[in-house]
């Protein structure tokens, strides 16, 4: 994906109705195919966001409000890691096995938080 495509997705996500969305599938019943704003303070519903053909569609849309920004943040994190790796490979002596091992260890730490398995 290009940076422009990611930015367009981010702008669409930011332009949506703010706040948490829900289809109340875990609160009311499993047959709610509408998506609403949800106010945690009052535990009430706000504006209807969508009416869907299926419960699964409603669940997907309700979760998209949090899922899309989380996915965009992960893309940004991974791109930063790639940029750092490319910088290291350009500016370090990659003929030295010790340097390669350091770069590899740093990459694993950044990607997996230190979990090598």
KENU-969004 format. One record per residue: residue number from 1; x, y, z of N, C-alpha, C, O in turn. Coordinates in Angstrom, 2 decimals, m for minus. Atoms other than C-alpha are relative to their C-alpha. Layout:
% residues N
+------+---------+---------+---------+---------+---------+---------+---------+---------+---------+---------+---------+---------+
: roro :    n.c1 :    n.c2 :    n.c3 :   ca.c1 :   ca.c2 :   ca.c3 :    c.c1 :    c.c2 :    c.c3 :    o.c1 :    o.c2 :    o.c3 :
+------+---------+---------+---------+---------+---------+---------+---------+---------+---------+---------+---------+---------+
:  NUM :       X :       Y :       Z :       X :       Y :       Z :       X :       Y :       Z :       X :       Y :       Z :
...
+------+---------+---------+---------+---------+---------+---------+---------+---------+---------+---------+---------+---------+
//
This chain:
% residues 117
+------+---------+---------+---------+---------+---------+---------+---------+---------+---------+---------+---------+---------+
: roro :    n.c1 :    n.c2 :    n.c3 :   ca.c1 :   ca.c2 :   ca.c3 :    c.c1 :    c.c2 :    c.c3 :    o.c1 :    o.c2 :    o.c3 :
+------+---------+---------+---------+---------+---------+---------+---------+---------+---------+---------+---------+---------+
:    1 :    0.84 :   m1.18 :    0.00 :    0.00 :    0.00 :    0.00 :    0.88 :    1.24 :    0.00 :    1.91 :    1.29 :    0.66 :
:    2 :   m0.76 :   m1.25 :    0.03 :    1.21 :    3.46 :   m0.77 :   m0.34 :    0.85 :    1.22 :   m1.35 :    0.63 :    1.90 :
:    3 :    0.26 :   m0.92 :   m1.11 :    1.49 :    6.19 :    1.83 :   m1.30 :    0.79 :   m0.25 :   m2.03 :    1.11 :    0.69 :
:    4 :    1.22 :   m0.74 :    0.35 :   m1.29 :    8.02 :   m0.03 :   m1.25 :   m0.83 :    0.31 :   m2.24 :   m0.31 :    0.82 :
:    5 :    1.15 :    0.87 :   m0.30 :   m3.64 :    5.03 :    0.25 :   m0.23 :   m0.10 :    1.50 :   m1.37 :   m0.03 :    1.96 :
:    6 :    0.12 :    0.09 :   m1.46 :   m2.92 :    4.69 :    3.96 :   m0.55 :    1.30 :    0.57 :   m1.39 :    1.28 :    1.47 :
:    7 :    0.49 :   m1.30 :   m0.47 :   m3.47 :    8.41 :    4.48 :   m1.48 :    0.18 :   m0.32 :   m2.22 :    0.74 :    0.48 :
:    8 :    1.41 :   m0.09 :    0.38 :   m6.80 :    8.22 :    2.62 :   m0.86 :   m0.84 :    0.96 :   m1.94 :   m0.42 :    1.36 :
:    9 :    0.72 :    0.85 :   m0.97 :   m7.90 :    5.36 :    4.90 :   m0.07 :    0.69 :    1.35 :   m1.12 :    0.70 :    1.99 :
:   10 :   m0.04 :   m0.70 :   m1.29 :   m6.80 :    7.32 :    7.97 :   m1.00 :    1.16 :    0.02 :   m1.71 :    1.34 :    1.01 :
:   11 :    0.92 :   m1.13 :    0.07 :   m8.78 :   10.39 :    6.84 :   m1.46 :   m0.47 :    0.05 :   m2.29 :    0.15 :    0.71 :
:   12 :    1.37 :    0.54 :   m0.05 :  m11.91 :    8.29 :    6.24 :   m0.34 :   m0.47 :    1.41 :   m1.45 :   m0.24 :    1.89 :
:   13 :    0.24 :    0.49 :   m1.37 :  m11.55 :    6.69 :    9.67 :   m0.21 :    1.18 :    0.96 :   m1.08 :    1.14 :    1.82 :
:   14 :    0.11 :   m1.16 :   m0.88 :  m11.06 :   10.07 :   11.35 :   m1.28 :    0.81 :   m0.26 :   m1.74 :    1.53 :    0.63 :
:   15 :    1.20 :   m0.75 :    0.35 :  m14.10 :   11.51 :    9.55 :   m1.29 :   m0.68 :    0.47 :   m2.37 :   m0.11 :    0.35 :
:   16 :    1.19 :    0.72 :   m0.44 :  m16.47 :    8.89 :   10.98 :   m0.53 :    0.57 :    1.31 :    0.14 :    1.36 :    1.97 :
:   17 :    0.59 :   m0.41 :   m1.28 :  m18.77 :    9.45 :   13.94 :    0.93 :   m0.42 :    1.12 :    1.36 :   m1.57 :    1.19 :
:   18 :   m0.93 :    0.28 :   m1.10 :  m16.60 :    9.69 :   17.04 :   m0.62 :   m0.93 :    1.03 :   m1.83 :   m1.12 :    1.08 :
:   19 :    0.44 :    0.83 :   m1.11 :  m16.78 :    7.37 :   19.98 :   m0.08 :   m1.47 :   m0.34 :    0.24 :   m1.90 :   m1.44 :
:   20 :    0.11 :    1.45 :    0.17 :  m17.41 :    3.71 :   20.46 :   m1.26 :   m0.34 :   m0.77 :   m2.29 :    0.32 :   m0.62 :
:   21 :    1.16 :    0.48 :    0.73 :  m19.75 :    1.86 :   18.14 :   m0.34 :   m1.39 :    0.52 :    0.54 :   m2.11 :    1.00 :
:   22 :    0.40 :    1.33 :   m0.43 :  m21.75 :   m1.22 :   19.01 :   m1.20 :   m0.47 :   m0.80 :   m1.96 :    0.34 :   m1.33 :
:   23 :    1.23 :    0.57 :    0.54 :  m24.34 :   m3.55 :   17.59 :   m0.72 :   m0.77 :    1.11 :   m1.68 :   m1.50 :    0.86 :
:   24 :    0.61 :    0.57 :   m1.20 :  m25.19 :   m4.71 :   21.12 :   m0.14 :   m1.52 :   m0.06 :   m0.96 :   m2.09 :    0.66 :
:   25 :    0.13 :    1.45 :    0.12 :  m24.67 :   m8.33 :   20.09 :    0.36 :   m0.70 :    1.30 :   m0.11 :   m1.81 :    1.56 :
:   26 :   m0.36 :    0.63 :   m1.27 :  m23.11 :   m9.03 :   23.48 :   m0.85 :    0.51 :    1.16 :   m0.73 :    0.01 :    2.28 :
:   27 :    0.80 :   m0.59 :   m1.07 :  m25.62 :   m6.96 :   25.46 :   m1.47 :   m0.41 :   m0.10 :   m2.06 :   m0.91 :    0.86 :
:   28 :    1.43 :    0.25 :    0.15 :  m29.10 :   m7.40 :   24.04 :   m0.29 :   m1.43 :   m0.45 :   m0.91 :   m2.21 :    0.27 :
:   29 :    0.22 :    1.32 :    0.53 :  m29.15 :  m10.46 :   21.88 :    0.91 :   m0.18 :   m1.20 :    1.59 :    0.76 :   m1.60 :
:   30 :   m0.87 :    0.24 :    1.13 :  m27.35 :  m12.02 :   18.97 :   m0.64 :    0.34 :   m1.33 :   m0.10 :    0.00 :   m2.38 :
:   31 :    0.74 :   m0.26 :    1.24 :  m29.88 :  m10.75 :   16.43 :   m0.09 :    1.47 :   m0.36 :   m1.03 :    1.88 :   m1.04 :
:   32 :    0.04 :   m1.43 :    0.29 :  m29.06 :   m7.05 :   16.22 :    0.85 :    0.27 :   m1.24 :    2.07 :    0.09 :   m1.21 :
:   33 :   m0.74 :   m0.26 :    1.23 :  m28.11 :   m6.09 :   12.68 :    0.16 :    1.49 :   m0.27 :    0.34 :    1.90 :   m1.42 :
:   34 :   m0.20 :   m1.43 :    0.11 :  m27.81 :   m2.36 :   13.34 :    1.21 :    0.39 :    0.84 :    1.53 :   m0.27 :    1.83 :
:   35 :   m1.17 :   m0.49 :   m0.72 :  m24.77 :   m0.40 :   14.50 :   m0.32 :    1.40 :    0.52 :   m0.83 :    2.23 :   m0.22 :
:   36 :    0.28 :   m1.27 :   m0.65 :  m25.06 :    2.52 :   16.94 :    1.24 :    0.54 :    0.69 :    2.17 :   m0.19 :    1.02 :
:   37 :   m0.96 :   m0.59 :   m0.92 :  m22.87 :    4.99 :   18.76 :   m0.35 :   m0.55 :    1.38 :   m1.51 :   m0.82 :    1.67 :
:   38 :    0.26 :    0.49 :   m1.34 :  m22.47 :    3.79 :   22.33 :    0.64 :    0.95 :    1.00 :    1.82 :    1.28 :    0.88 :
:   39 :   m0.48 :   m0.91 :   m1.03 :  m22.13 :    6.09 :   25.34 :    0.23 :   m0.81 :    1.28 :   m0.73 :   m1.22 :    1.93 :
:   40 :   m0.30 :    0.80 :   m1.19 :  m20.34 :    4.26 :   28.17 :   m0.47 :    0.68 :    1.28 :   m0.84 :    0.01 :    2.25 :
:   41 :    0.43 :   m0.71 :   m1.20 :  m21.23 :    6.99 :   30.66 :   m1.46 :   m0.27 :    0.32 :   m1.81 :   m0.59 :    1.45 :
:   42 :    1.44 :    0.19 :   m0.23 :  m24.97 :    6.65 :   30.22 :   m0.45 :   m1.42 :   m0.33 :   m1.58 :   m1.81 :   m0.05 :
:   43 :    0.32 :    1.35 :    0.48 :  m24.81 :    3.12 :   28.79 :   m1.19 :    0.02 :   m0.96 :   m2.00 :   m0.90 :   m1.00 :
:   44 :    1.11 :   m0.15 :    0.95 :  m27.17 :    4.36 :   26.12 :    0.49 :    0.05 :   m1.43 :    1.69 :    0.16 :   m1.70 :
:   45 :   m0.35 :   m0.05 :    1.42 :  m27.27 :    4.37 :   22.39 :   m0.16 :    1.41 :   m0.52 :   m0.96 :    2.20 :   m0.02 :
:   46 :    0.08 :   m1.29 :    0.66 :  m26.73 :    7.36 :   20.19 :   m0.51 :   m0.18 :   m1.41 :   m1.42 :   m0.97 :   m1.67 :
:   47 :    0.40 :    0.02 :    1.40 :  m27.04 :    7.88 :   16.49 :    0.22 :   m1.38 :   m0.62 :    1.21 :   m2.06 :   m0.34 :
:   48 :   m0.18 :    1.25 :    0.72 :  m27.58 :    4.85 :   14.30 :    1.04 :    0.22 :   m1.09 :    0.95 :    1.19 :   m1.86 :
:   49 :   m1.09 :   m0.11 :    0.96 :  m24.47 :    4.29 :   12.18 :   m0.34 :   m0.77 :   m1.28 :   m0.09 :   m0.28 :   m2.38 :
:   50 :    0.25 :    0.84 :    1.18 :  m25.63 :    1.48 :    9.89 :   m1.08 :   m1.03 :    0.30 :   m1.26 :   m1.46 :    1.44 :
:   51 :    0.91 :    1.15 :   m0.03 :  m28.31 :   m1.09 :    9.18 :    0.60 :   m1.00 :   m0.97 :    0.89 :   m0.66 :   m2.12 :
:   52 :   m0.72 :    0.99 :    0.79 :  m26.80 :   m4.29 :    7.86 :   m0.90 :   m1.18 :   m0.36 :   m1.94 :   m1.42 :    0.25 :
:   53 :    0.74 :    1.18 :    0.44 :  m28.00 :   m7.37 :    6.06 :    0.15 :   m1.16 :    0.98 :   m0.76 :   m1.96 :    1.16 :
:   54 :   m0.25 :    1.12 :   m0.92 :  m26.42 :   m9.72 :    8.58 :    0.59 :    0.49 :    1.31 :    1.09 :    1.61 :    1.40 :
:   55 :   m0.60 :   m0.29 :   m1.31 :  m25.31 :   m9.78 :   12.20 :    1.52 :    0.11 :   m0.14 :    2.14 :    0.98 :    0.46 :
:   56 :   m1.45 :   m0.02 :    0.19 :  m21.76 :  m10.53 :   11.07 :    0.45 :    1.30 :   m0.64 :    1.51 :    1.83 :   m0.28 :
:   57 :   m0.33 :   m1.30 :    0.60 :  m21.75 :   m7.40 :    8.89 :   m0.06 :    1.10 :    1.05 :    0.82 :    1.96 :    1.11 :
:   58 :    0.16 :   m1.01 :   m1.05 :  m22.99 :   m5.31 :   11.81 :    1.15 :   m0.08 :    0.99 :    1.68 :    0.95 :    1.43 :
:   59 :   m1.11 :    0.19 :   m0.93 :  m20.33 :   m6.79 :   14.09 :    1.30 :    0.54 :   m0.61 :    2.09 :    1.18 :    0.07 :
:   60 :   m1.20 :   m0.49 :    0.70 :  m17.63 :   m6.03 :   11.50 :    0.02 :    1.53 :    0.01 :    1.04 :    2.14 :    0.34 :
:   61 :    0.06 :   m1.47 :    0.06 :  m18.78 :   m2.42 :   11.09 :    0.17 :    0.61 :    1.39 :    0.89 :    1.59 :    1.55 :
:   62 :   m0.11 :   m0.53 :   m1.36 :  m19.15 :   m1.86 :   14.83 :    1.45 :   m0.05 :    0.49 :    1.90 :    0.87 :    1.17 :
:   63 :   m1.39 :    0.13 :   m0.44 :  m15.59 :   m3.10 :   15.43 :    0.97 :    0.78 :   m0.86 :    2.10 :    1.04 :   m0.43 :
:   64 :   m0.89 :   m0.74 :    0.89 :  m14.13 :   m1.20 :   12.47 :    0.43 :    1.33 :    0.60 :    1.53 :    1.80 :    0.32 :
:   65 :   m0.31 :   m1.30 :   m0.62 :  m14.23 :    2.03 :   14.52 :    1.29 :   m0.08 :    0.82 :    2.02 :    0.90 :    0.90 :
:   66 :   m1.24 :    0.19 :   m0.76 :  m11.43 :    0.61 :   16.70 :    1.04 :   m0.79 :   m0.80 :    2.24 :   m0.56 :   m0.65 :
:   67 :   m0.93 :    0.86 :    0.73 :   m9.92 :   m1.97 :   14.34 :    0.82 :    0.76 :   m1.04 :    2.02 :    0.55 :   m1.15 :
:   68 :   m0.71 :   m0.72 :    1.07 :   m9.02 :    0.39 :   11.48 :    1.12 :    0.88 :    0.56 :    2.24 :    0.80 :    0.06 :
:   69 :   m1.11 :   m0.77 :   m0.57 :   m7.04 :    2.87 :   13.63 :    1.11 :   m0.90 :    0.57 :    2.29 :   m0.56 :    0.48 :
:   70 :   m1.01 :    0.91 :   m0.53 :   m5.29 :   m0.07 :   15.33 :    0.85 :   m0.59 :   m1.13 :    2.07 :   m0.70 :   m1.00 :
:   71 :   m0.74 :    0.53 :    1.14 :   m4.33 :   m1.57 :   11.96 :    0.90 :    1.06 :   m0.62 :    2.03 :    0.76 :   m1.02 :
:   72 :   m0.82 :   m1.08 :    0.54 :   m3.10 :    1.80 :   10.71 :    1.22 :    0.25 :    0.89 :    2.32 :    0.49 :    0.38 :
:   73 :   m1.12 :   m0.17 :   m0.92 :   m0.94 :    2.17 :   13.83 :    1.03 :   m1.12 :   m0.17 :    2.23 :   m0.88 :   m0.11 :
:   74 :   m0.92 :    1.13 :    0.21 :    0.53 :   m1.30 :   13.24 :    0.75 :    0.15 :   m1.32 :    1.94 :   m0.16 :   m1.37 :
:   75 :   m0.69 :   m0.24 :    1.27 :    1.32 :   m0.46 :    9.61 :    1.09 :    1.04 :    0.20 :    2.20 :    0.88 :   m0.29 :
:   76 :   m0.98 :   m1.05 :   m0.25 :    3.07 :    2.70 :   10.78 :    1.19 :   m0.54 :    0.81 :    2.34 :   m0.23 :    0.50 :
:   77 :   m1.06 :    0.60 :   m0.82 :    5.03 :    0.75 :   13.43 :    0.91 :   m0.87 :   m0.85 :    2.14 :   m0.78 :   m0.75 :
:   78 :   m0.80 :    0.89 :    0.84 :    6.16 :   m1.86 :   10.89 :    0.82 :    0.77 :   m1.04 :    1.95 :    0.40 :   m1.34 :
:   79 :   m0.75 :   m0.81 :    0.97 :    7.15 :    0.78 :    8.34 :    1.19 :    0.69 :    0.67 :    2.25 :    0.83 :    0.07 :
:   80 :   m1.10 :   m0.61 :   m0.74 :    9.27 :    2.50 :   10.99 :    1.11 :   m1.03 :    0.22 :    2.29 :   m0.71 :    0.08 :
:   81 :   m0.98 :    1.06 :   m0.19 :   10.98 :   m0.81 :   11.74 :    0.76 :   m0.27 :   m1.31 :    1.98 :   m0.43 :   m1.29 :
:   82 :   m0.64 :    0.22 :    1.31 :   11.67 :   m1.34 :    8.02 :    0.96 :    1.15 :   m0.32 :    2.08 :    0.92 :   m0.78 :
:   83 :   m0.86 :   m1.15 :    0.25 :   13.05 :    2.19 :    7.69 :    1.28 :   m0.07 :    0.85 :    2.37 :    0.19 :    0.35 :
:   84 :   m1.16 :    0.14 :   m0.90 :   15.33 :    1.62 :   10.71 :    0.95 :   m1.09 :   m0.49 :    2.16 :   m0.92 :   m0.47 :
:   85 :   m0.81 :    1.10 :    0.50 :   16.52 :   m1.70 :    9.27 :    0.77 :    0.41 :   m1.25 :    1.96 :    0.13 :   m1.39 :
:   86 :   m0.67 :   m0.46 :    1.22 :   17.27 :   m0.16 :    5.88 :    1.11 :    1.00 :    0.32 :    2.17 :    0.97 :   m0.31 :
:   87 :   m1.03 :   m0.94 :   m0.42 :   19.17 :    2.65 :    7.59 :    1.21 :   m0.74 :    0.54 :    2.35 :   m0.46 :    0.16 :
:   88 :   m1.10 :    0.77 :   m0.58 :   21.24 :    0.17 :    9.60 :    0.78 :   m0.75 :   m1.07 :    2.01 :   m0.79 :   m1.03 :
:   89 :   m0.67 :    0.78 :    1.04 :   21.98 :   m1.96 :    6.55 :    0.80 :    0.89 :   m0.95 :    1.76 :    0.44 :   m1.56 :
:   90 :   m0.71 :   m0.94 :    0.86 :   23.09 :    1.12 :    4.62 :    1.21 :    0.60 :    0.70 :    2.23 :    0.87 :    0.07 :
:   91 :   m1.03 :   m0.73 :   m0.73 :   25.21 :    2.65 :    7.36 :    0.89 :   m0.86 :    0.89 :    1.82 :   m0.34 :    1.51 :
:   92 :   m0.83 :    0.89 :   m0.81 :   26.69 :   m0.36 :    9.13 :    0.80 :   m0.94 :   m0.89 :    0.48 :   m1.12 :   m2.07 :
:   93 :   m0.84 :    0.95 :    0.73 :   29.37 :   m2.84 :    8.06 :   m0.69 :   m1.36 :   m0.01 :   m0.54 :   m2.15 :    0.92 :
:   94 :    0.76 :    1.25 :    0.09 :   27.17 :   m5.70 :    6.91 :    0.85 :   m1.18 :   m0.45 :    0.32 :   m2.26 :   m0.70 :
:   95 :   m0.88 :    1.15 :    0.23 :   30.22 :   m7.83 :    6.14 :    0.48 :   m0.58 :    1.33 :    1.05 :   m1.67 :    1.37 :
:   96 :   m0.40 :    0.44 :   m1.34 :   30.86 :   m8.12 :    9.88 :   m1.14 :   m0.81 :    0.63 :   m2.23 :   m0.29 :    0.84 :
:   97 :    1.04 :    0.88 :   m0.55 :   28.93 :  m11.07 :   11.35 :   m0.53 :    0.52 :    1.33 :   m1.72 :    0.35 :    1.61 :
:   98 :    0.46 :   m0.56 :   m1.27 :   28.77 :   m9.38 :   14.76 :   m1.04 :    1.10 :   m0.23 :   m2.06 :    1.16 :    0.46 :
:   99 :    0.94 :   m1.07 :    0.35 :   27.04 :   m6.35 :   13.21 :   m1.31 :   m0.59 :   m0.51 :   m2.39 :   m0.15 :   m0.12 :
:  100 :    1.20 :    0.65 :    0.53 :   24.64 :   m8.60 :   11.30 :   m0.81 :   m0.60 :    1.15 :   m2.04 :   m0.47 :    1.18 :
:  101 :    0.70 :    0.58 :   m1.15 :   23.81 :  m10.44 :   14.53 :   m0.67 :    1.06 :    0.85 :   m1.78 :    0.85 :    1.35 :
:  102 :    0.60 :   m1.11 :   m0.75 :   23.18 :   m7.13 :   16.31 :   m1.25 :    0.52 :   m0.71 :   m2.29 :    0.72 :   m0.08 :
:  103 :    1.15 :   m0.50 :    0.78 :   20.89 :   m5.90 :   13.53 :   m1.15 :   m1.01 :    0.10 :   m2.30 :   m0.62 :    0.28 :
:  104 :    1.01 :    1.06 :   m0.10 :   19.05 :   m9.25 :   13.60 :   m0.66 :    0.01 :    1.37 :   m1.89 :   m0.07 :    1.46 :
:  105 :    0.55 :   m0.01 :   m1.36 :   18.62 :   m9.13 :   17.39 :   m0.90 :    1.22 :    0.22 :   m1.96 :    1.12 :    0.83 :
:  106 :    0.82 :   m1.22 :   m0.12 :   17.33 :   m5.54 :   17.22 :   m1.31 :   m0.14 :   m0.78 :   m2.36 :    0.30 :   m0.32 :
:  107 :    1.19 :    0.22 :    0.81 :   14.91 :   m6.51 :   14.46 :   m0.99 :   m0.90 :    0.73 :   m2.18 :   m0.61 :    0.79 :
:  108 :    0.87 :    0.92 :   m0.77 :   13.54 :   m9.42 :   16.52 :   m0.60 :    0.72 :    1.19 :   m1.79 :    0.56 :    1.46 :
:  109 :    0.50 :   m0.74 :   m1.16 :   13.22 :   m7.17 :   19.57 :   m1.12 :    0.96 :   m0.40 :   m2.15 :    1.04 :    0.27 :
:  110 :    1.01 :   m0.96 :    0.46 :   11.30 :   m4.53 :   17.62 :   m1.27 :   m0.69 :   m0.51 :   m2.38 :   m0.24 :   m0.23 :
:  111 :    1.16 :    0.70 :    0.58 :    9.05 :   m7.01 :   15.81 :   m0.78 :   m0.79 :    1.03 :   m2.01 :   m0.77 :    1.05 :
:  112 :    0.66 :    0.95 :   m0.90 :    8.33 :   m9.44 :   18.61 :    0.11 :    0.37 :    1.46 :   m0.35 :   m0.38 :    2.32 :
:  113 :   m0.16 :   m0.38 :   m1.41 :    9.19 :   m7.58 :   21.78 :    0.95 :   m0.93 :    0.74 :    0.83 :   m1.13 :    1.95 :
:  114 :   m1.00 :    0.86 :   m0.62 :   12.10 :   m9.95 :   22.41 :   m0.31 :   m1.48 :   m0.07 :    0.56 :   m2.30 :    0.23 :
:  115 :    0.38 :    1.42 :    0.09 :   10.19 :  m13.21 :   21.87 :    0.59 :   m0.57 :   m1.28 :    0.11 :   m0.26 :   m2.37 :
:  116 :   m0.66 :    0.55 :    1.18 :   12.46 :  m15.17 :   19.54 :   m0.62 :   m1.30 :   m0.46 :   m0.16 :   m1.87 :   m1.45 :
:  117 :    0.62 :    1.27 :    0.41 :   10.21 :  m18.23 :   19.34 :   m1.43 :    0.22 :   m0.41 :   m2.12 :   m0.73 :   m0.79 :
+------+---------+---------+---------+---------+---------+---------+---------+---------+---------+---------+---------+---------+
//
